[in-house]
Amino acid sequence: MPEERHTVPREKTSLLVVDDYDSIRQSLSDILAESGFRVRSAEDGFSALVEIRNEIPDILLSDLNMPGMSGFELLSVVRRRFPSIHVIAMSGAFSGEDLPDGVIADAYYEKCTGPRSLFQILKTMTSRETLPSPQRPPALTPVWLPTNGHHPTGEAYVMISCPECLRAFPQVLSKSPKVIQQTGCAFCHSSIDYAIVHPADPVTSQVFNRNLRAGTPALNASDPHQ
């Protein structure tokens, strides 16, 4: 009997495969690419967010148990930040086709059960509605933060919660006079624009509003704190 072939019944759908095991990630990527999907892959939740920032996929297929940022955390971030992405959770720790408790996804695929059930899920997803075209995420507005006092080194700092991976980290304040500052998340390395709240200083608000009308000020690449 000839091997059953699975093909995508529409224009190429972009798919991001996330798994910390190289062999599983590569096998799934190869099978899906041969079936007509446009496939990218990532080895953990943090690198998956980098891929999503570069281009939003139509479908995310993610393992649940991964080091660093688990699939549970990743799916929560994706649901909040990128609600247009269709999400498939996968794991070998849960049996059946029902979503495990607490998993925020559209469908569940049990690992090592063969590709037939996965292709059925994908077929249902791609025929359910017209999936959005891949795009870059919209620019975020600055995160406004109060100062948190002084770092053990004596320098003023703030605690920043990354809007993408939701992890918090300390940031020593730049001495730059610009209202909007930029830093990279200490965990997922996404770019974060932030500004410091000065309740008793009305000039800050006026300068910020003027800068918004004139366009976001250019960041100083020479500033070592950015």
C-alpha positions, -999 to +999 in steps of 0.1 A: +000+000+000+015+034-009+024+057+019-003+082+027+007+118+019-005+148+038-006+181+020-017+216+031-050+225+013-042+262+010-015+287+004+016+278+025+009+282+062+037+293+084+044+272+114+068+275+144+079+243+161+093+246+196+110+217+214+142+214+234+150+180+219+169+184+187+158+151+172+121+158+178+123+194+166+141+184+135+119+154+127+087+174+131+101+203+110+111+179+082+077+161+081+058+194+081+080+210+055+077+180+032+039+184+036+039+220+023+042+241+055+067+269+058+085+258+090+108+275+114+119+261+148+131+272+182+148+252+210+130+269+240+104+295+250+128+324+249+142+317+214+106+311+203+097+347+213+126+359+193+113+341+162+078+355+168+092+390+171+109+385+137+077+372+121+044+361+136+036+325+125+001+313+116+005+283+140+026+276+170+034+240+179+051+239+213+063+213+238+051+219+273+081+207+294+112+227+285+140+242+306+143+280+310+108+290+299+083+262+299+057+257+272+031+265+298+047+300+303+052+305+265+016+297+256+004+321+283+026+349+269+016+341+233-021+342+242-017+376+258+006+392+233-003+374+200-039+363+202-041+357+164-017+328+165-033+293+165-017+273+192-011+235+195+004+222+227+023+189+227+038+166+253+046+130+261+035+135+297-002+136+290-022+110+271-053+115+249-064+144+228-079+166+255-060+197+267-043+192+300-056+214+329-042+249+328-029+247+292-039+277+271-040+263+236-064+255+207-055+218+205-033+191+221-010+166+203+004+137+222+040+131+212+051+097+197+016+088+186+024+093+149+017+123+126-018+113+117-035+130+146-013+161+143-022+165+106-058+161+114-055+190+139-036+211+113-062+204+087-090+215+110-071+246+119-063+257+084-098+251+071-115+268+101-109+303+088-085+323+067-054+326+088-037+360+090-006+367+069+027+367+089+036+401+101+058+419+125+043+427+159+031+463+164+054+487+182+047+489+219+043+521+239+069+528+266+065+511+300+063+538+327+081+529+359+087+543+393+122+542+407+129+514+432+156+531+452+193+523+449+211+492+437+237+477+461+263+495+439+247+528+449+232+535+416+194+543+411+175+514+395+140+503+384+124+468+382+112+461+347+087+434+339+092+423+303+059+426+284+068+395+263+082+369+286+067+384+318+100+380+338+112+409+360+147+421+362+166+452+377+178+480+354+203+506+365+191+540+353+208+556+325+222+591+329+209+601+295+186+631+295+161+615+270+127+607+284+123+573+266+150+549+274+156+514+259+170+482+272+170+445+264+152+419+285+177+400+307+159+368+298+144+368+263+165+398+250+134+416+236+138+454+232+119+473+259+111+511+258+106+525+292+103+559+310+106+570+346+076+583+365+083+616+382+050+626+399+063+659+412+079+670+380+054+683+354+082+691+330+088+654+323+052+649+311+054+680+289+087+669+274+074+634+268+042+646+251+063+670+229+086+641+220+056+619+210+043+647+187+078+651+172+084+613+170+102+590+194+137+604+201+166+585+186+184+563+211+220+570+218+239+539+207+270+550+227+251+550+260+266+520+279+234+516+300+212+509+270 
